[in-house]
Amino acid sequence: MGSSTVNSADANRLPRRAFRLIVTGGGTGGHTYPALTAVRTLRTRLAAAGRALDVLWVGTADGLESRVAAAEGIEFAAVATGKIRRSKNPLKLVSPANVKDMSNVPRGVGQARRIVSGFRPDVVLATGGYVAVPVGLAAKMCRRPLVVHEQTVRLGLANRALARAATRFAVSSESTLPLLPESACRLTAVTGNPVRPEVLSGQADKAVQTLGLHGFDRRLPTVYVTGGAQGSQQINAVVRDALPWLLSQANVVHQCGAANVAALQQHAAALPGDLAGRYHLTGFVGPELPDVLALADVVISRSGAGTIAELTALGKAAVFIPLATSAGNEQAHNARHLQEAGAAVALLGEVTPESLRSAVAPLLTDPHQRIGVAERARSHGRPDAAERLVDVVLSAVLG
């Protein structure tokens, strides 16, 4: 696997008409963006072999996936879906909200079955999220090949439900293999988690120009702090309180979320002039993200699957502050997995300005340690994950 084009023998085995793909998955960017990257990669691969791609994205009407599909010009169909609200208390599992949502599942399967039988895809690609379950089950009922992709180290609930229905299973980490049913293991490939190619092509000097970082001292390391698009109150608070020390050691780009800019600006106004020049506060980092990542020597962030895929593909030293409320405590598990390999630092449990300082200091003051962590992170990265996943999708069709 890993070839970048369909070879001529495989091309001849593909249908002469346009290749038909149903993609399903969403609810969060972690499920949606890998699916989008896989679709783009498959389209490019097929075009190189003189084939077109017809795509239908099946998701929830109000989910992120519906907006992403519209922006990409991908046809979209909505189905009902049921979300299971986890709880350690079995009585809470039969809450009115869960019961109502569970009643949506059979309805969603019926809707998905009509969509799958009408579109007649060559293959269905499911990337997780609750909406993937009815579509994956419908693929099985309609005898269409089903490829399931898992982004996290541990299996999500949706993908666990689909493991036995899958024709092929793709995982992002070798550590996931022991968690699969034995029957699924034989059908599984380790592909990694698809990363948008533009993330890998950033230029540090471009970030300096675009963001006007002319007060930065390029002899010092640069730290990129991010809590995701909305920002993180927890990360913002500990970074704010550690800021004078942090800026004595490094330049800082701090993406804090639009709602948090004003309060942090007020705090930054009290910084001495030389330190203030090394601090760039912004609500949101958009198209310039690849350049900011290229500039960063250390990243302080959450540890969602997409973030980890990008930072390991780039080989970045990172300090992870997991989101405590992530499904199945997935973010803590992701961060711990990399910390145990010496490929990141994880702040688990209570996070204070002091614990942040202790975690970041060795990476800022010792370039050898920083480079070692970055190299070990890169060894976990799979920049060719989208190509590998497309190989699996095509193998499900070609056998």
C-alpha positions as CSV (number, residue, x, y, z in Angstrom):
1,M,0.0,0.0,0.0
2,G,0.9,3.7,-0.2
3,S,1.1,4.1,-4.0
4,S,0.0,7.5,-5.1
5,T,-1.8,6.5,-8.3
6,V,-4.1,3.6,-9.4
7,N,-1.8,1.4,-11.5
8,S,-3.0,0.4,-15.0
9,A,-4.1,-3.1,-14.0
10,D,-6.2,-1.7,-11.1
11,A,-7.6,1.1,-13.4
12,N,-8.8,-1.5,-15.8
13,R,-10.6,-3.3,-13.0
14,L,-12.5,-0.2,-11.9
15,P,-15.9,0.6,-13.5
16,R,-15.7,2.6,-16.8
17,R,-18.4,4.9,-15.4
18,A,-17.7,7.4,-12.6
19,F,-16.6,5.7,-9.3
20,R,-19.4,6.1,-6.7
21,L,-18.6,6.8,-3.1
22,I,-20.8,7.3,-0.1
23,V,-18.9,8.9,2.8
24,T,-20.4,9.2,6.2
25,G,-19.1,10.6,9.5
26,G,-19.3,13.8,11.3
27,G,-20.5,15.7,14.4
28,T,-17.0,17.0,15.1
29,G,-14.1,18.1,13.0
30,G,-12.2,15.0,14.2
31,H,-14.6,12.8,12.1
32,T,-15.3,15.3,9.3
33,Y,-12.0,16.6,8.1
34,P,-10.3,13.2,7.7
35,A,-13.3,12.1,5.6
36,L,-12.9,15.3,3.5
37,T,-9.2,14.8,3.0
38,A,-9.8,11.2,1.9
39,V,-12.4,12.3,-0.6
40,R,-10.0,14.9,-2.1
41,T,-7.2,12.3,-2.3
42,L,-9.4,9.7,-3.9
43,R,-10.7,12.2,-6.5
44,T,-7.1,13.1,-7.4
45,R,-6.1,9.4,-7.6
46,L,-9.0,8.6,-9.9
47,A,-8.4,11.6,-12.1
48,A,-4.8,10.5,-12.7
49,A,-6.3,7.2,-14.0
50,G,-8.9,9.0,-16.2
51,R,-11.8,8.3,-13.9
52,A,-14.4,10.6,-12.3
53,L,-15.7,10.4,-8.8
54,D,-19.4,10.8,-7.7
55,V,-19.6,11.5,-4.0
56,L,-22.6,11.5,-1.7
57,W,-22.0,12.6,1.9
58,V,-24.6,11.2,4.4
59,G,-24.8,13.0,7.7
60,T,-27.0,14.9,10.1
61,A,-28.8,18.0,8.8
62,D,-27.4,20.4,11.4
63,G,-23.9,18.8,11.7
64,L,-20.5,20.3,10.8
65,E,-20.4,17.7,7.9
66,S,-23.4,19.3,6.1
67,R,-21.6,22.7,6.1
68,V,-18.3,21.1,5.0
69,A,-20.0,19.2,2.2
70,A,-21.7,22.3,0.9
71,A,-18.5,24.3,0.9
72,E,-16.8,21.5,-1.0
73,G,-19.7,21.2,-3.5
74,I,-20.4,17.6,-2.4
75,E,-24.0,16.3,-2.7
76,F,-25.4,15.8,0.8
77,A,-28.3,13.7,2.3
78,A,-29.4,13.8,5.9
79,V,-30.6,10.9,8.1
80,A,-31.9,10.7,11.7
81,T,-29.4,9.5,14.2
82,G,-29.3,8.7,17.9
83,K,-26.6,9.9,20.3
84,I,-25.9,7.7,23.4
85,R,-25.1,10.0,26.4
86,R,-22.5,8.0,28.4
87,S,-22.9,7.6,32.1
88,K,-21.4,5.4,34.8
89,N,-24.8,5.2,36.3
90,P,-26.9,2.6,34.4
91,L,-30.1,4.3,35.3
92,K,-29.0,7.5,33.5
93,L,-28.6,5.5,30.3
94,V,-32.4,5.2,30.2
95,S,-32.8,9.0,30.4
96,P,-35.7,10.5,28.3
97,A,-33.1,12.0,26.0
98,N,-31.4,8.6,25.4
99,V,-34.7,6.8,24.9
100,K,-35.8,9.5,22.4
101,D,-32.5,9.3,20.5
102,M,-32.5,5.5,20.5
103,S,-35.9,5.5,18.8
104,N,-34.2,7.5,16.0
105,V,-31.8,4.7,15.2
106,P,-34.3,2.4,13.4
107,R,-35.6,5.4,11.5
108,G,-32.1,6.4,10.5
109,V,-31.3,2.9,9.3
110,G,-34.4,2.9,7.2
111,Q,-33.5,6.3,5.7
112,A,-29.9,5.2,5.1
113,R,-31.0,2.0,3.5
114,R,-33.1,3.9,0.9
115,I,-30.2,6.3,0.2
116,V,-27.7,3.5,-0.2
117,S,-29.9,1.4,-2.4
118,G,-30.8,4.4,-4.5
119,F,-27.2,5.7,-5.0
120,R,-25.6,2.3,-5.4
121,P,-22.1,3.2,-4.3
122,D,-19.1,1.1,-5.2
123,V,-18.0,1.5,-1.6
124,V,-19.1,3.3,1.7
125,L,-16.5,5.0,3.8
126,A,-17.4,5.6,7.5
127,T,-15.2,7.8,9.7
128,G,-17.1,7.7,13.0
129,G,-19.7,9.8,14.8
130,Y,-23.2,8.6,15.6
131,V,-24.4,9.1,12.0
132,A,-22.0,6.5,10.7
133,V,-23.9,3.7,12.5
134,P,-27.1,3.7,10.4
135,V,-25.2,4.3,7.2
136,G,-22.7,1.5,7.9
137,L,-25.5,-0.9,8.8
138,A,-27.4,0.1,5.6
139,A,-24.2,-0.7,3.6
140,K,-24.1,-4.2,5.1
141,M,-27.9,-4.7,4.4
142,C,-27.4,-3.6,0.8
143,R,-24.3,-5.7,0.3
144,R,-22.1,-2.7,-0.5
145,P,-18.4,-2.8,0.7
146,L,-17.9,-0.8,3.9
147,V,-14.6,0.7,5.0
148,V,-14.5,2.0,8.6
149,H,-11.7,4.4,9.7
150,E,-10.9,5.0,13.4
151,Q,-9.0,8.2,14.2
152,T,-8.3,7.6,17.9
153,V,-6.1,5.1,19.7
154,R,-9.2,3.6,21.3
155,L,-12.3,2.6,19.3
156,G,-15.2,5.1,19.3
157,L,-18.7,3.8,20.2
158,A,-19.9,4.1,16.6
159,N,-16.9,2.3,15.1
160,R,-17.1,-0.4,17.7
161,A,-20.7,-1.0,16.6
162,L,-19.6,-1.2,12.9
163,A,-16.5,-3.4,13.5
164,R,-18.3,-6.6,12.5
165,A,-20.1,-5.1,9.5
166,A,-16.9,-3.7,7.9
167,T,-15.4,-5.2,4.7
168,R,-12.1,-3.4,5.6
169,F,-11.1,-1.6,8.8
170,A,-8.5,1.2,8.9
171,V,-6.9,2.4,12.2
172,S,-4.6,5.3,13.0
173,S,-2.3,3.5,15.4
174,E,-0.9,0.0,15.9
175,S,-2.1,0.3,19.5
176,T,-5.7,0.0,18.3
177,L,-5.2,-3.5,16.8
178,P,-5.5,-5.5,20.1
179,L,-8.9,-3.7,20.8
180,L,-10.6,-5.0,17.6
181,P,-12.7,-8.1,17.5
182,E,-10.5,-11.0,16.1
183,S,-12.7,-11.2,13.0
184,A,-12.0,-7.5,12.2
185,C,-8.2,-7.8,12.8
186,R,-7.7,-9.8,9.7
187,L,-9.3,-7.0,7.6
188,T,-7.5,-4.1,9.3
189,A,-4.7,-1.9,7.9
190,V,-2.8,0.8,9.9
191,T,-3.1,3.9,7.8
192,G,-2.7,6.8,10.2
193,N,-5.2,9.7,10.4
194,P,-5.5,11.8,7.2
195,V,-3.9,15.2,7.5
196,R,-4.8,18.1,5.1
197,P,-1.8,18.4,2.8
198,E,-1.7,22.2,3.2
199,V,-0.9,21.7,6.9
200,L,2.4,20.1,5.9
201,S,3.6,22.9,3.6
202,G,3.8,26.0,5.9
203,Q,6.6,28.5,5.9
204,A,7.8,30.1,9.1
205,D,8.9,33.4,7.5
206,K,5.4,33.8,5.9
207,A,3.8,33.6,9.4
208,V,6.1,36.4,10.6
209,Q,5.0,38.6,7.6
210,T,1.3,37.7,7.6
211,L,0.8,38.2,11.4
212,G,3.3,41.1,11.7
213,L,5.5,39.3,14.3
214,H,8.3,41.8,13.9
215,G,8.8,42.1,17.7
216,F,9.7,38.4,17.9
217,D,13.3,37.4,18.7
218,R,14.0,34.7,16.2
219,R,17.0,33.5,18.4
220,L,14.4,32.3,20.9
221,P,12.1,29.4,20.4
222,T,8.5,30.1,19.5
223,V,5.5,28.6,21.3
224,Y,2.1,28.2,19.7
225,V,-0.8,28.0,22.2
226,T,-4.2,26.9,21.0
227,G,-7.4,25.6,22.5
228,G,-9.2,24.9,19.3
229,A,-11.4,27.2,17.2
230,Q,-13.4,28.5,20.2
231,G,-10.4,28.7,22.5
232,S,-10.1,26.9,25.9
233,Q,-10.8,28.8,29.1
234,Q,-8.5,26.3,31.0
235,I,-5.5,26.7,28.6
236,N,-6.0,30.5,28.4
237,A,-6.0,30.9,32.2
238,V,-2.9,28.9,32.9
239,V,-1.0,30.5,30.0
240,R,-2.1,34.0,31.1
241,D,-0.8,33.3,34.6
242,A,2.5,31.9,33.3
243,L,3.0,34.6,30.7
244,P,5.7,36.8,32.1
245,W,7.9,33.7,32.6
246,L,7.0,32.2,29.3
247,L,7.9,35.4,27.4
248,S,11.2,35.6,29.2
249,Q,12.0,32.2,27.5
250,A,10.2,32.3,24.1
251,N,8.0,34.1,21.6
252,V,4.3,33.2,21.9
253,V,1.5,33.0,19.4
254,H,-1.7,32.6,21.5
255,Q,-4.9,31.6,19.7
256,C,-7.5,32.1,22.4
257,G,-10.9,32.1,20.7
258,A,-12.8,35.2,19.7
259,A,-14.8,35.5,22.9
260,N,-11.6,35.7,25.0
261,V,-9.5,38.3,23.2
262,A,-10.7,41.4,25.2
263,A,-9.9,40.0,28.6
264,L,-6.5,38.7,27.6
265,Q,-5.6,41.9,25.8
266,Q,-6.3,43.8,29.1
267,H,-3.9,41.4,30.9
268,A,-1.2,41.7,28.2
269,A,-1.4,45.5,28.4
270,A,0.5,45.3,31.7
271,L,3.5,43.4,30.2
272,P,6.8,45.2,29.9
273,G,7.5,46.5,26.3
274,D,10.1,43.9,25.4
275,L,8.0,41.0,26.5
276,A,4.8,42.5,24.9
277,G,6.6,42.5,21.5
278,R,7.1,38.8,21.7
279,Y,3.4,38.1,22.4
280,H,0.9,37.8,19.6
281,L,-2.7,37.3,20.7
282,T,-5.4,36.3,18.2
283,G,-9.0,35.0,18.4
284,F,-8.6,32.7,15.5
285,V,-5.9,31.3,13.2
286,G,-7.3,30.5,9.8
287,P,-5.5,29.9,6.5
288,E,-2.2,31.0,8.1
289,L,-2.2,27.9,10.4
290,P,0.3,25.9,8.3
291,D,2.8,28.8,8.5
292,V,2.2,29.3,12.3
293,L,2.9,25.6,12.8
294,A,6.0,25.8,10.7
295,L,7.2,28.7,12.9
296,A,6.4,26.9,16.2
297,D,9.1,25.0,18.1
298,V,6.7,23.9,20.9
299,V,2.9,23.6,20.7
300,I,0.6,23.8,23.8
301,S,-2.8,22.4,22.9
302,R,-5.6,19.9,23.4
303,S,-4.9,16.3,22.3
304,G,-7.8,15.4,20.0
305,A,-7.0,12.9,17.2
306,G,-6.8,15.5,14.5
307,T,-4.4,17.7,16.4
308,I,-2.2,14.7,17.2
309,A,-2.2,13.6,13.6
310,E,-1.0,17.1,12.4
311,L,1.6,17.6,15.1
312,T,3.2,14.1,14.7
313,A,3.1,14.4,10.9
314,L,5.0,17.7,11.3
315,G,7.3,16.4,14.1
316,K,6.5,19.0,16.7
317,A,7.4,19.0,20.4
318,A,4.0,19.4,22.2
319,V,2.7,19.8,25.7
320,F,-0.9,18.4,25.7
321,I,-3.6,19.5,28.1
322,P,-6.4,17.0,27.4
323,L,-10.0,18.0,27.4
324,A,-11.4,16.2,30.5
325,T,-14.9,15.9,29.0
326,S,-13.9,14.2,25.7
327,A,-15.8,11.1,24.9
328,G,-14.4,8.1,26.8
329,N,-11.6,10.3,28.1
330,E,-10.1,9.8,24.6
331,Q,-7.9,12.9,24.8
332,A,-6.1,11.9,28.0
333,H,-5.5,8.4,26.5
334,N,-4.1,10.0,23.3
335,A,-1.8,12.3,25.3
336,R,-0.6,9.5,27.7
337,H,0.1,7.2,24.7
338,L,2.6,9.7,23.2
339,Q,4.1,10.7,26.6
340,E,4.9,7.1,27.3
341,A,6.8,7.0,24.0
342,G,8.7,10.1,24.9
343,A,7.0,11.8,21.9
344,A,5.1,14.6,23.9
345,V,4.5,15.9,27.4
346,A,1.0,15.3,28.9
347,L,-0.5,17.4,31.7
348,L,-2.9,15.0,33.3
349,G,-5.0,15.8,36.3
350,E,-5.0,19.4,37.7
351,V,-3.2,21.9,35.5
352,T,-1.7,25.0,37.2
353,P,0.7,27.7,35.9
354,E,3.4,25.9,37.9
355,S,2.8,22.5,36.3
356,L,2.7,24.1,32.9
357,R,6.0,25.8,33.6
358,S,7.6,22.5,34.7
359,A,6.4,20.8,31.6
360,V,7.4,23.5,29.1
361,A,10.7,24.7,30.7
362,P,12.9,21.7,29.6
363,L,11.6,22.0,26.0
364,L,12.5,25.7,25.9
365,T,15.8,25.7,27.7
366,D,17.3,22.5,26.2
367,P,17.3,22.4,22.4
368,H,18.5,18.8,22.4
369,Q,15.6,17.6,24.5
370,R,13.1,19.6,22.3
371,I,14.6,18.1,19.2
372,G,14.5,14.5,20.7
373,V,10.8,14.9,21.6
374,A,10.0,16.3,18.1
375,E,11.9,13.4,16.4
376,R,10.0,10.8,18.4
377,A,6.7,12.6,17.6
378,R,7.6,12.5,13.9
379,S,8.2,8.7,14.2
380,H,4.5,8.4,15.2
381,G,3.3,10.6,12.3
382,R,1.9,9.4,9.0
383,P,1.9,12.2,6.5
384,D,0.8,9.7,3.8
385,A,-2.3,8.6,5.8
386,A,-4.8,9.8,3.2
387,E,-3.1,7.9,0.4
388,R,-3.0,4.8,2.6
389,L,-6.7,5.1,3.4
390,V,-7.5,5.5,-0.3
391,D,-5.6,2.3,-0.9
392,V,-7.9,0.5,1.6
393,V,-11.0,2.0,0.0
394,L,-10.0,0.8,-3.4
395,S,-8.9,-2.6,-2.1
396,A,-12.4,-3.1,-0.6
397,V,-13.8,-2.7,-4.2
398,L,-11.1,-4.5,-6.1
399,G,-10.6,-7.3,-3.6
